[in-house]
Amino acid sequence: MKVTRVAIVSDTHAHLDPRVADVISTCQIAIHAGDICDAGILEELQARVDTVIAVAGNNDHEHVWPHHQSHIVNQLENVEEIELPGGILVVEHGHAHGMQTPCHDSLRETHPHARAIVYGHTHKQIFDQSAEPWVINPGAAGETRTHGGPSCIVLTAMKHEWLVDLQRFPPVAA
């Protein structure tokens, strides 16, 4: 039986918490749902897993990133679809579905073919399985607005079952 472990992060804002990085190292794929803000984050992910998939967030523009990284930020797509055992995982930042609180119904209507939809933007960890497709937000994996500490999600994808493991770490003392 094919099993794929996917680390899902978002909203690093140029800093990846080292505890989240350790979780990523246990997976085959790392997904970043936007607001990366520095190519060093993508390089750190790539050093830990076989495949990195990232989308642009509302802060992923060449005027926000270091100037010499404009060619990297300009290559980021707004939406990515990943075929996993058992279905399609769609990734986007989510701000196009409501700036303050992205609408889960809107995400579902936009991506009805997905088994699950990942978004970021709010920095709040969410696993909404009230309808299909599921809607997942890993929360913030960096230092900015972590709402209780840096977080991520590990998705274990199998043909007949997907398991979602929400991970949260205590805030770092200042």
N, C-alpha and C positions, 0 to 999 in steps of 0.2 A: 504494500500500500504506500503510495507516494504521500509524503507529509512535507509541507513547506511552512517554515516559521518566518513570519514577517514582523519586523520591528516598525512601529508606526510612531512618528514624532511630528511635532509642529512647533512653530513659534519659538525658535531658538534665539532669534535676534542676535546673531553672531556669537553665541555662547552655548555649548552643549554640556550639560551637567555630566560629570564623569561617571556617576552611578547609572545614568541613562545610557551612556556610552558602553558600559559593561553589559547591560542587557542587550544592546544591539549586537554585541559580539556573539551572542548565543543564537543568532538568526542567520538565514541565508539571504534575505532581502531586507533593505531598509527603505522606508518610505518617509519622505518629508513633505508635509502638507502646507508648506509655505511660511513666509516671513523668516527666511534663512539668514539674509542680510550680510553674508560673507562666504566666499567660496571655500574658505578653510573648513567650514562645517561640512560641506559636501566631500572634501578630501578626507576628513576624519571618518565620515561614514564609509567611504570607499575603502579605507584601510581596514575596516572591520568586517565587511560582508562582501559577497560575490556581486550583488546587484544593488544599485542605488537608483531610486526613482523619486524625483522631486518636482513640485509645481511651484509656480510663482504666487506669492502672497501679495497683499496690498502694499507691503514695504519692500518688495523685491523689484526695484527699478534701478537703473544705472545711476540716478542722482542720489540714491541712498547707499548703495554699495561702494566700496573703494573703486576709484576711477579705473585702475588697471584691470578690474574684473568685469568691466561692462560687457565684454564678449561672452562671458559665462552667464550672467543674469539675463541677457537678451535671448539666450537659447532656451530658457525655461518655458514650458507650456503652462497654460492655465488649467488644463484638465488632462489627466492621464488615466488610462484603463489598463489594468494588469490582469491577465488570465492566470488564475490559480487553480489548484485542484478543487473542484466543486463549484466554480463560478468566477464571476468578474468582480474585481474590486476597483471602484472608481475613486480617484483622489482629486480634490480641488481645495482651494483655500476657504471657500464658503462666503466670502464677503459680498459676492454678487447675489446672494439669496437673503440679504438683510444685513446691513452694516453692523448694527449692535448685537442682534441675535439672529443668526441665519435660520431661516424657516426650513424645518425638516420636511414638511410636505412639498415645498418647492424643490428641494434636493431630490426627493423621491420621484416627483413628476418629471424632472429633468433627466434622471438616470434610472428608469424603471427596469432596465435589463440587468442591473447590477445585483449581486447578492448582498453587497454592503457598500456604503459610501463613506469615505473618510473626508473630514474637513478640519480646519484649524480655526484661526482668527480670534476666537473668544478667549483662548487660553484656559478654558474650562473643560475638564475631562468629562466625556459623556459617552454612554453606550445605550442608545435608544433602539430597543427591539420591539417597540409597540406595534410596528407594522413592517412590511417588507418593501424595499430593501432596508436592512439595518442602517442606522446612521451612527457614525463613530467619530469622536473627537478625542485625540490623545492628550489634550491639554498642552501646557507649555513645558518644553524640555530644557529650557535654559534658566535664566535668572529673572526674567521680566514677567511680572504679574502671574506668578505660578499658582495662586489660589490654593495655598496649603502645601506647596512643595512641588518640585519638578516632577513631571510625569511622562509616561509613554504607555503604549499598548503593544502587547504581543498577540498577533493573530496566528493561530495554528490552523492551517488550511489542509483539509483532507477531502477526498471526493464526496463523502456523504455527511461530513460534519465540519463546522468551523467552530473553534474555541477562541474566546476573547478573554485575555488576561490583562486587567487594568493594573498598572504599576504606578505607585506614587512614593516619593521619598520625602523625608522631613526637610523643611527649609534649612538652608545653610545659615548658621548664626553669623551675624554681621560683625 
